[in-house]
Amino acid sequence: MPSGPGRGTRGVTGTQAANEASAQPPDTRYRGRFAPSPTGRLHAGSLVGALASYLDARAHGGTWLVRIEDIDGPRTVPGADQDIIRTLARFGMQSDEPVVRQSARTSLYSEALAQLDRAGLIYPCGCTRKEIADSLANAHARHTTLAYPGTCRQGLHGKSARAWRLRVPDQADASIAFDDRWQGRQTQNLALEVGDFVLKRADGQWAYQLAVVVDDAEQGITHVVRGADLLDSTARQIYLQRCLGVPTPSYLHVPVVTDAQGEKLSKQTGARELDAEAPLPALLAAATHLGLALKYDAPGYRSLDAFYGDAIAAWSERFVQRQA
């Protein structure tokens, strides 16, 4: 860990803080991750996700990884990945294993798609965005499902293949239920609410749903801690995990940070980048957002070690010991 992150703070090792703060025995089987997209610098919203995943891993005595999700080439900002890694380090968080990048893992996604193709679970789709939007608008007017209507399920009908979609079960068998460690019991009927979803896009880019499932499985991720804006994707990912025959992790979705208009705080809504020279105020704000009652305000903490000791203990009491 780096020493001297600035303004009276210093680095902290996750193992040291975890051993001091939690009586939970180390769980070497626990593997968590933070997976940012390099579309810009970290901000307060992304810090909440990073901190929550980091605290959960440390409270379990497990492994915490960083994965750069850079498969969306047009949105990737050059150098943003290194900036994210440096900023996390200044905030006392470093990956326990070498950082991986999705852009270097496309062969894994191709293998997964081929496996699904051999099983007859995917099909090419020739629908344009306008055609899909028109069909959804008509469905809305008829007060019927807004899910993809399966236009290309039985063939392209003269269209050219644009994307690849995963078949979801018929309505009676399409409900996916899971227990979220923060949000509670969740259920989604894929046939009614989603429809057959895209795994490879018309522009040739790999879809998030496929890449994240393949990556989590290949990296042995056992616990996913991330923002609630991704809660709606979880049922699709669980279904895809079942199709590929890989384990389903435990999920915990934290409330997202919003701006003054109630919109999710993001780079697109003008979120300000983190001040890497003053990590403690931002960390305390993130901990407060996560509902952690800590002992001090920013001036009260003289080091990142002290902050993480208290934060890991508070997270452990709320999300590990109570849920054991």
Helices and strands as residue ranges (DSSP letters): H 14-21, E 31-34, H 44-59, E 63-68, G 73-75, H 80-90, E 100-101, G 102-104, H 106-118, E 122-125, H 129-141, E 163-166, G 171-173, E 175-180, E 184-189, H 190-193, E 197-200, H 208-218, E 223-227, G 228-233, H 234-244, E 250-254, G 267-269, H 279-289, G 298-300, H 304-315, I 316-321
